[in-house]
Amino acid sequence: MSTEERDRQQRGVYAEEDIPAGELARMAEVARELADDVRALVQATVLTDVADDRIARARELIGQATEILGEEHHERSFGTRFNSDGTHRSWGNALTGIRNPIAPPLRFECFPDKVTVDVDLGGAYEGPAGLVHGGIIAAVFDQALGHATESAKVPGMTGTLSIRYRQGTRLGKIHVEAWVDRVEGVKAFAKGELSTDDGLCAEAEGVFIMPKWARGEIQEKVLGRVGD
Ligand SMILES: CCCCCCCCCCCCCC(=O)SCCNC(=O)CCNC(=O)[C@H](O)C(C)(C)COP(=O)(O)OP(=O)(O)OC[C@H]1O[C@@H](n2cnc3c(N)ncnc32)[C@H](O)[C@@H]1OP(=O)(O)O
């Protein structure tokens, strides 16, 4: 596939919609509840110690649920949808998506100089025994630094991300802070820190770049909208 065709396809996953605020709120509630249920299922799947016959029964029920959810579905991904009321939603996002049970999910607080997030990473995020997987930590940093660039109105895609793991991060509550250090043209340089009750566990820095194909219309839409 040519670069032009790929860029065109990529622009296509950004869609327009016109949904009244009340209806959007209702849809969000339904999405959150479903994702919470499936997240609980994932945790139960990792930690269960029941006998094989109980697992077989659970699989039957899960199969039925999968069939129901598949009755109508989006083709490939949820993408990002810009609503007429000036909001946008990326509900499939793997870290923040409210309808994505893989997402921890991250809920950011935005301040003028930084973004922060507190989240509980349980047994489903394990790497070394009892500790959070390093790839999950990288993913959390990716989103947090990316969110800091968006919050500072210099959004971009991750060009380079580097992480220093200072000590193991025990499964449980983590606190992450991220901020934009400096901006050079289309490049935003962001930094972040992850800590727990044990103190500082990891630090990150990254370069976030607005890609050529998104400069202009999509950039303006992302900049002008609030959303989740
Ligand atoms: C779409 C809108 C995004 C909105 C996001 C909302 C935030 C939400 C939070 C999301 C969080 C989750 C985020 C995710 O999960 S993002 C998913 C993971 N990241 C990717 O998939 C990115 C893949 N790569 C690309 O799309 C492009 O190559 C990028 C975007 C990186 C550059 O794009 P493009 O190729 O069109 O740019 P350019 O050629 O005009 O170069 C411009 C400048 O950049 C310099 N350079 C180039 N590459 C790199 C590099 N790898 N490191 C450092 N620097 C690099 C280059 O030298 C030049 O510098 P200068 O010569 O000007 O000094």
PDBQT file of the ligand as one rigid body, heavy atoms in Angstrom, charges set to zero:
ROOT
HETATM    1  C1  LIG A 301      -3.349  12.404  14.734  1.00  0.00    +0.000 C 
HETATM    2  C2  LIG A 301      -3.404  13.401  15.686  1.00  0.00    +0.000 C 
HETATM    3  C3  LIG A 301      -2.675  12.980  16.920  1.00  0.00    +0.000 C 
HETATM    4  C4  LIG A 301      -3.401  13.447  18.112  1.00  0.00    +0.000 C 
HETATM    5  C5  LIG A 301      -2.983  12.671  19.280  1.00  0.00    +0.000 C 
HETATM    6  C6  LIG A 301      -3.778  13.076  20.482  1.00  0.00    +0.000 C 
HETATM    7  C7  LIG A 301      -2.988  12.749  21.698  1.00  0.00    +0.000 C 
HETATM    8  C8  LIG A 301      -3.614  11.619  22.490  1.00  0.00    +0.000 C 
HETATM    9  C9  LIG A 301      -2.584  10.921  23.329  1.00  0.00    +0.000 C 
HETATM   10  C10 LIG A 301      -1.991   9.815  22.555  1.00  0.00    +0.000 C 
HETATM   11  C11 LIG A 301      -1.020   9.024  23.364  1.00  0.00    +0.000 C 
HETATM   12  C12 LIG A 301      -0.697   7.714  22.691  1.00  0.00    +0.000 C 
HETATM   13  C13 LIG A 301       0.162   7.930  21.527  1.00  0.00    +0.000 C 
HETATM   14  C14 LIG A 301       0.383   6.709  20.683  1.00  0.00    +0.000 C 
HETATM   15  O1  LIG A 301       0.184   5.602  21.040  1.00  0.00    +0.000 OA
HETATM   16  S1  LIG A 301       0.958   7.024  19.151  1.00  0.00    +0.000 SA
HETATM   17  C15 LIG A 301       1.307   5.407  18.461  1.00  0.00    +0.000 C 
HETATM   18  C16 LIG A 301       2.761   5.113  18.384  1.00  0.00    +0.000 C 
HETATM   19  N1  LIG A 301       3.403   6.000  17.481  1.00  0.00    +0.000 N 
HETATM   20  C17 LIG A 301       3.330   5.856  16.159  1.00  0.00    +0.000 C 
HETATM   21  O2  LIG A 301       2.706   4.965  15.630  1.00  0.00    +0.000 OA
HETATM   22  C18 LIG A 301       4.038   6.895  15.334  1.00  0.00    +0.000 C 
HETATM   23  C19 LIG A 301       4.488   6.351  14.000  1.00  0.00    +0.000 C 
HETATM   24  N2  LIG A 301       5.287   7.350  13.326  1.00  0.00    +0.000 N 
HETATM   25  C20 LIG A 301       4.711   8.393  12.697  1.00  0.00    +0.000 C 
HETATM   26  O3  LIG A 301       3.491   8.477  12.553  1.00  0.00    +0.000 OA
HETATM   27  C21 LIG A 301       5.594   9.482  12.170  1.00  0.00    +0.000 C 
HETATM   28  O4  LIG A 301       6.832   8.964  11.776  1.00  0.00    +0.000 OA
HETATM   29  C22 LIG A 301       5.835  10.588  13.245  1.00  0.00    +0.000 C 
HETATM   30  C23 LIG A 301       4.489  11.106  13.772  1.00  0.00    +0.000 C 
HETATM   31  C24 LIG A 301       6.685  10.093  14.422  1.00  0.00    +0.000 C 
HETATM   32  C25 LIG A 301       6.589  11.740  12.576  1.00  0.00    +0.000 C 
HETATM   33  O5  LIG A 301       5.730  12.321  11.672  1.00  0.00    +0.000 OA
HETATM   34  P1  LIG A 301       6.227  12.723  10.233  1.00  0.00    +0.000 P 
HETATM   35  O6  LIG A 301       7.043  11.587   9.706  1.00  0.00    +0.000 OA
HETATM   36  O7  LIG A 301       5.039  13.159   9.459  1.00  0.00    +0.000 OA
HETATM   37  O8  LIG A 301       7.121  13.972  10.645  1.00  0.00    +0.000 OA
HETATM   38  P2  LIG A 301       8.243  14.692   9.807  1.00  0.00    +0.000 P 
HETATM   39  O9  LIG A 301       8.966  13.743   8.907  1.00  0.00    +0.000 OA
HETATM   40  O10 LIG A 301       7.624  15.917   9.227  1.00  0.00    +0.000 OA
HETATM   41  O11 LIG A 301       9.285  15.100  10.954  1.00  0.00    +0.000 OA
HETATM   42  C26 LIG A 301       8.975  16.163  11.841  1.00  0.00    +0.000 C 
HETATM   43  C27 LIG A 301      10.105  16.295  12.829  1.00  0.00    +0.000 C 
HETATM   44  O12 LIG A 301      10.084  15.156  13.729  1.00  0.00    +0.000 OA
HETATM   45  C28 LIG A 301      11.356  14.459  13.698  1.00  0.00    +0.000 C 
HETATM   46  N3  LIG A 301      11.064  13.030  13.861  1.00  0.00    +0.000 N 
HETATM   47  C29 LIG A 301      10.422  12.248  12.978  1.00  0.00    +0.000 A 
HETATM   48  N4  LIG A 301      10.251  11.016  13.516  1.00  0.00    +0.000 NA
HETATM   49  C30 LIG A 301      10.796  11.052  14.756  1.00  0.00    +0.000 A 
HETATM   50  C31 LIG A 301      10.898  10.116  15.789  1.00  0.00    +0.000 A 
HETATM   51  N5  LIG A 301      10.409   8.872  15.653  1.00  0.00    +0.000 N 
HETATM   52  N6  LIG A 301      11.482  10.476  16.941  1.00  0.00    +0.000 NA
HETATM   53  C32 LIG A 301      11.958  11.726  17.097  1.00  0.00    +0.000 A 
HETATM   54  N7  LIG A 301      11.890  12.681  16.155  1.00  0.00    +0.000 NA
HETATM   55  C33 LIG A 301      11.310  12.342  14.980  1.00  0.00    +0.000 A 
HETATM   56  C34 LIG A 301      11.946  14.780  12.336  1.00  0.00    +0.000 C 
HETATM   57  O13 LIG A 301      13.350  14.630  12.355  1.00  0.00    +0.000 OA
HETATM   58  C35 LIG A 301      11.511  16.232  12.177  1.00  0.00    +0.000 C 
HETATM   59  O14 LIG A 301      12.345  17.019  13.019  1.00  0.00    +0.000 OA
HETATM   60  P3  LIG A 301      12.904  18.404  12.476  1.00  0.00    +0.000 P 
HETATM   61  O15 LIG A 301      13.723  18.055  11.283  1.00  0.00    +0.000 OA
HETATM   62  O16 LIG A 301      11.678  19.229  12.136  1.00  0.00    +0.000 OA
HETATM   63  O17 LIG A 301      13.681  18.985  13.620  1.00  0.00    +0.000 OA
ENDROOT
TORSDOF 0
